[in-house]
Amino acid sequence: MPPRSAAMSEDDDNYDEEIEESEAPSEWLTTLADMSMLLMSFFIMLFSMSSLDVKKFSESFTSVKTALGVKDKAVTMAPISTGDMNVLVEQAKLKQRIIGEQRRVYDQFRTYVSSKGLDGVVAATLEAGKITIGFPAGVLFPKDGVDLTEEGKGKLRTLFDFLIKAAGERINIRGFTDNEPPGAGSRYRDNWEISSLRAVAVLRYMVSLGMPPNRLTATGLADLEPLYPNDTPEHRARNQRVEFVLERWIGD
């Protein structure tokens, strides 16, 4: 084979570089699009806490895109109309208001629980604007049973006194079991039935105390969403529980 000339070698190297450039990955476009979206969300958050000047917002967002060199059609966002901008800002304001209200209710509930001596019995968490109040099933029901005990009714009356005053909350009552099926001779088909009947029993009792029915729903989730691995009797007992999920009620 004849040796390559210097000219041919240089041409070949240039050709190889052109191929590499044409095949360069475009993953950066996705990253840039994500960054642009995050920056837009950041501006919306800022303006949700102040008065809206759509012109200034549009100018600011355009400046950010220009600084980032966003020119590709795939990642360039369409112009945002005044109406759409107002909707986005109002949604952001509403979300912030809901989270603030839920924080207030959550803090009030924790104080209430302490005043009633229910620390260590009732667990409460606040996440993404949802308040979750949990009771171990053993506090409300007999083992493998679906009828409320007198002790359980007493605990629910205490909870009712708080929830009836939190009129802005819709409440989903969720029943859970561990992963062990009902024992031999049980009158219940499976854990779905047990968890559902327990949730409904709690709902009916809350209604009997005076809770408006349109504020309540009941869901049976069997052994889904365990808090702990079902590997010890203690963990299985903790997974058997009833939760009250409170969401802010927006509307009539």
Beta strands, then each sheet from edge to edge (+ up, - down):
strand 1: 123-127
strand 2: 130-136
strand 3: 169-176
strand 4: 216-220
strand 5: 241-248
sheet 1: 1+ 2- 5+ 3- 4-
end
